[in-house]
């Protein structure tokens, strides 16, 4: 079942928060968000499985970042909850998802990300720009020739019922998981040409989270020390 948050934005680990702070200015970076799971259900699950389970989980926080105009006609930001579908040229059957819109034209005339992933169209095929010059991108994702106005292709934009459950691969890439559900065509997300989505990290929020996490860790440490002292005293009294 979907994790239930005790608070809408539960601070993550120190390492996670430090990563957030280091990527405040990174284009398209998405932070991780924590979820405290119900104690009773997790205890029951751990008991039934005969092992231990975590009461805290992290998942992708995919809230929209600010759109940053770049003036580059090959940049395409997504405004909404959708994802672009990508694939490697050597293994087109393995697809990935991303919100990164820093795109380029390959020497073969294909539309790719700056990292070399092929951008797929609505039919899950590579987008072929060939020898077309400048392009125009409509908010619907349709790609036109800037010279003739002819239609070239259209972005494949997809959504998930539970996008927070996507498997995070790093560098802005995600993979579908059993919990995220199937990739479905998204007719509501708009494509904004000449812009990129900025990081959704707020530096002030992350600083507050770091302070809160440090205080919480200190309180737990003091409580454990107190329990150990009491246990030790009881043990000595029992021996006496």
C-alpha positions as CSV (number, residue, x, y, z in Angstrom):
1,X,0.0,0.0,0.0
2,X,1.0,3.6,-0.5
3,X,3.2,5.0,2.4
4,X,1.2,7.3,4.8
5,X,3.0,10.4,5.8
6,X,2.9,11.5,9.4
7,X,4.0,14.9,8.1
8,X,3.7,16.0,4.5
9,X,7.4,16.7,4.2
10,X,9.4,14.5,6.6
11,X,13.1,15.4,6.6
12,X,15.3,12.7,5.2
13,X,18.8,11.5,6.3
14,X,21.7,13.9,6.6
15,X,23.2,12.5,3.4
16,X,20.0,13.2,1.5
17,X,19.6,16.7,2.8
18,X,23.3,17.4,2.0
19,X,22.6,16.2,-1.6
20,X,19.6,18.5,-1.9
21,X,21.7,21.5,-0.8
22,X,24.4,20.7,-3.2
23,X,21.9,20.6,-6.1
24,X,19.9,23.8,-5.4
25,X,21.0,25.2,-8.8
26,X,21.0,22.0,-10.7
27,X,18.6,22.0,-13.7
28,X,15.8,19.6,-13.3
29,X,17.0,18.1,-10.0
30,X,14.2,16.6,-7.9
31,X,14.6,16.2,-4.2
32,X,13.8,13.1,-2.1
33,X,11.0,13.2,0.5
34,X,10.6,11.0,3.5
35,X,7.6,9.0,4.7
36,X,7.1,7.6,8.2
37,X,5.2,4.3,7.8
38,X,2.4,3.2,10.3
39,X,4.1,1.4,13.2
40,X,1.4,-1.3,13.6
41,X,1.4,-2.4,10.0
42,X,5.2,-2.4,9.8
43,X,5.5,-4.4,13.0
44,X,3.0,-6.9,11.7
45,X,4.8,-7.2,8.4
46,X,8.2,-7.7,10.2
47,X,6.8,-10.2,12.6
48,X,5.1,-12.2,9.8
49,X,8.3,-12.2,7.7
50,X,10.5,-13.1,10.6
51,X,12.8,-10.2,10.0
52,X,13.3,-6.4,10.3
53,X,11.7,-3.7,8.3
54,X,12.2,0.1,8.0
55,X,9.7,2.5,9.5
56,X,11.0,5.3,7.2
57,X,11.2,5.4,3.5
58,X,12.3,7.9,0.9
59,X,10.7,8.6,-2.5
60,X,11.0,11.1,-5.3
61,X,9.4,14.5,-4.6
62,X,8.3,15.4,-8.1
63,X,6.7,18.8,-7.4
64,X,7.2,21.2,-10.3
65,X,10.3,23.3,-10.2
66,X,10.4,26.9,-11.6
67,X,10.7,27.2,-15.4
68,X,13.9,29.0,-16.5
69,X,13.9,30.6,-19.9
70,X,17.1,29.8,-21.9
71,X,16.4,31.2,-25.3
72,X,17.6,27.9,-26.8
73,X,15.0,26.5,-29.2
74,X,16.2,22.9,-28.5
75,X,15.3,23.2,-24.8
76,X,11.9,21.9,-23.8
77,X,10.5,22.1,-20.2
78,X,7.5,20.1,-19.1
79,X,4.8,22.0,-17.2
80,X,2.7,19.4,-15.4
81,X,3.2,15.9,-14.1
82,X,4.4,14.2,-17.3
83,X,7.7,12.6,-18.3
84,X,9.5,12.2,-21.6
85,X,10.2,8.7,-22.7
86,X,13.9,7.9,-23.5
87,X,15.9,5.0,-24.8
88,X,19.4,4.1,-25.6
89,X,20.2,3.5,-29.3
90,X,21.8,0.2,-28.6
91,X,18.8,-1.1,-26.6
92,X,15.7,0.7,-27.7
93,X,13.4,-1.8,-25.9
94,X,14.6,-0.6,-22.5
95,X,12.9,2.7,-21.8
96,X,13.5,5.4,-19.2
97,X,11.7,8.5,-18.1
98,X,12.9,12.0,-17.5
99,X,11.7,15.6,-17.0
100,X,15.0,16.9,-18.3
101,X,14.5,19.0,-21.4
102,X,18.1,19.9,-22.5
103,X,17.9,18.4,-25.9
104,X,20.2,18.2,-29.0
105,X,20.3,16.9,-32.5
106,X,22.5,13.9,-33.1
107,X,24.8,13.6,-36.1
108,X,22.3,11.2,-37.5
109,X,19.5,13.7,-37.2
110,X,17.8,12.2,-34.2
111,X,16.5,14.2,-31.2
112,X,18.4,13.2,-28.1
113,X,19.2,14.4,-24.6
114,X,22.6,16.0,-24.0
115,X,23.6,12.6,-22.5
116,X,22.8,10.8,-25.7
117,X,19.5,9.2,-24.9
118,X,17.0,9.0,-27.8
119,X,13.8,11.0,-27.2
120,X,10.7,8.9,-28.2
121,X,7.5,10.1,-29.9
122,X,3.9,9.2,-29.0
123,X,4.4,5.8,-30.8
124,X,7.5,5.1,-28.7
125,X,9.8,5.5,-31.7
126,X,12.9,7.8,-32.0
127,X,12.1,11.3,-33.1
128,X,13.8,12.0,-36.5
129,X,14.6,15.6,-37.2
130,X,16.9,14.7,-40.1
131,X,18.1,17.8,-42.0
132,X,15.4,20.1,-40.8
133,X,16.7,23.5,-39.7
134,X,15.1,25.3,-36.7
135,X,12.1,23.7,-35.1
136,X,9.0,25.0,-33.4
137,X,7.5,23.1,-30.4
138,X,3.9,23.6,-29.6
139,X,2.6,23.3,-26.0
140,X,0.9,20.0,-27.1
141,X,4.4,18.6,-27.8
142,X,4.0,18.7,-31.6
143,X,7.2,19.5,-33.4
144,X,7.1,21.6,-36.6
145,X,9.6,22.9,-39.1
146,X,10.3,26.6,-38.4
147,X,10.8,27.1,-42.2
148,X,7.8,25.4,-43.7
149,X,5.4,24.8,-40.8
150,X,5.2,21.1,-41.7
151,X,4.7,18.6,-38.9
152,X,7.8,16.6,-38.1
153,X,6.8,14.6,-35.1
154,X,5.5,14.9,-31.5
155,X,6.9,14.2,-28.1
156,X,5.7,11.2,-26.2
157,X,4.7,12.5,-22.8
158,X,3.6,10.0,-20.2
159,X,2.2,10.0,-16.7
160,X,2.0,7.5,-13.8
161,X,-0.7,6.8,-11.2
162,X,2.0,6.8,-8.6
163,X,5.0,8.7,-10.0
164,X,6.7,8.8,-6.5
165,X,7.1,5.0,-6.7
166,X,9.3,5.2,-9.9
167,X,12.7,3.7,-9.5
168,X,15.3,6.6,-9.3
169,X,18.4,5.9,-11.4
170,X,20.2,9.2,-10.9
171,X,21.0,12.0,-13.3
172,X,17.3,12.8,-13.7
173,X,16.4,9.3,-15.0
174,X,13.6,7.1,-13.7
175,X,12.4,3.6,-14.5
176,X,8.9,2.2,-14.2
177,X,8.3,-0.1,-11.2
178,X,5.5,-2.4,-10.2
179,X,4.3,0.1,-7.7
180,X,4.3,3.1,-10.1
181,X,1.8,1.6,-12.5
182,X,2.0,1.6,-16.3
183,X,3.1,4.6,-18.4
184,X,0.0,6.3,-19.7
185,X,-0.3,9.1,-22.4
186,X,-0.5,12.5,-20.7
187,X,-2.7,15.0,-22.5
188,X,-2.5,17.7,-19.9
189,X,1.3,18.4,-19.4
190,X,2.4,21.3,-21.6
191,X,5.8,21.5,-23.4
192,X,7.4,24.9,-23.1
193,X,10.0,25.6,-25.8
194,X,13.1,27.6,-24.9
195,X,12.9,26.8,-21.2
196,X,14.2,24.3,-18.7
197,X,12.8,23.2,-15.4
198,X,14.9,24.3,-12.4
199,X,15.6,22.3,-9.2
200,X,12.6,22.0,-6.9
201,X,14.9,22.3,-3.9
202,X,14.5,25.3,-1.5
203,X,17.7,26.1,0.3
204,X,16.0,27.6,3.4
205,X,13.8,24.5,3.7
206,X,16.8,22.2,3.5
207,X,18.7,24.1,6.1
208,X,15.7,23.9,8.5
209,X,15.5,20.1,7.7
210,X,19.2,19.7,8.5
211,X,18.8,21.4,11.9
212,X,15.7,19.4,12.7
213,X,17.4,16.1,11.8
214,X,20.5,16.9,13.9
215,X,18.3,17.8,16.9
216,X,16.2,14.7,16.5
217,X,19.3,12.6,16.3
218,X,20.7,14.2,19.4
219,X,17.5,13.6,21.3
220,X,17.4,9.9,20.4
221,X,21.1,9.6,21.4
222,X,20.4,11.1,24.8
223,X,17.4,8.9,25.3
224,X,19.3,5.8,24.5
225,X,22.1,6.8,26.9
226,X,19.5,7.3,29.6
227,X,18.0,3.9,29.0
228,X,21.4,2.2,29.1
229,X,22.3,3.9,32.4
230,X,19.0,2.8,33.9
231,X,19.4,-0.7,32.6
232,X,22.9,-0.9,34.0
233,X,21.8,0.4,37.5
234,X,18.9,-2.2,37.6
235,X,21.4,-4.9,36.6
236,X,23.8,-3.9,39.4
237,X,20.9,-3.8,41.9
238,X,19.7,-7.3,40.9
239,X,23.2,-8.6,41.4
240,X,23.5,-7.0,44.8
